[in-house]
């Protein structure tokens, strides 16, 4: 069995391992093995083949890691609560009555929600705009 055949088998095994585990970095290592197989077919010695595999595979892993890190740093991550809250901000709800504890029950998105008013505003009925989502409560402000 030639060195090139061995490298091709190792690369194929690494791809199969990636498919079973879902680890993307194994694909990058298999790229290094493919590069070593090509070097072996070109007649390179074993030392050069190992060097090509290490540099190519390691460089691909490092490149993917840095790309992923830069991409996630450029865009702040939002958790589910922040994401749903930002979709609700600016929407309009109708307040029919306020409870003595400063909350109101409103129908919004097909469900009953608890609304609270801004501390500096007196509670009043009528249309309100959602200013923020605090936990499961809608912080509302009077329109107009």
PyMOL commands that set and color helices and strands:
alter all, ss='L'
color gray80, all
select helices_A, chain A and resi 3-21+25-41+46-74+80-88
alter helices_A, ss='H'
color red, helices_A
select strands_A, chain A and resi 92-95+103-108+111-117+126-134+137-142
alter strands_A, ss='S'
color yellow, strands_A
deselect
rebuild
show_as cartoon
